[in-house]
Amino acid sequence: QVQLVESGGGLVQDGGSLTLSCAASGGTFSITIMGWYRQTPGKQRELVASISSGGRIKYADSVKGRFTIARDNVQNTVSLQMNSLKPEDTAVYYCVKISQFGTPYDWGQGTQVTVSS
């Protein structure tokens, strides 16, 4: 059974930084596209960043230059370094596995990130 466990969320001031981590167990992490989604109430979940097994990275335009995704295929972890945080980054962030067709599956439980102005 695949498990994705996020950590690192919290409350931070406008302009601050946070790092989210996701530990994966089960499945074949090293060959899986991993990503981070976020969701705010009343809005659809948004892909924030993804990273392929070979290190190909994509970012949402709203976070380019501020967020950095990375993975460790030995430790089976994926992280999201978030700098220059803005109030509009406030959301629940989910670690996900993403299919080769871009479809997210196997979601973590989510971690709350709140950026105060």
C-alpha positions, 0 to 999 in steps of 0.5 A: 500500500502506497503511503505519502506523508507530508510534514512542514506546514505551518504559519509564516509571515508574508515574505517568509519561507517554509519547506514541505517534505513528503515521505513515500512508502510502498510503490516504485518511488524512483520511477514515479513522477512526484508533485505538490498540489494545493487547494483553498476552499472554493477553488480547484486543486492546483498543481504547484510543482512536479518532478519526474524520475529523471529530474524534469521539473515543472512549476505553476507560473504563480510560484516560479522563482519562489518555490523549488521542488526536489527529490531523493530517490534513495530516501524516497522523499520529495520536498518543496522549498517555498520562499518569498511566501505570499498570503495567496499561497495559503492553502492545504498542500498535498504530496501526490504521485502523478501518472505519465499522462499527468493525472494525479493519484495516491494523495497524501493527507495534506498539510496546511500552509498559512501566510499572514499579511 
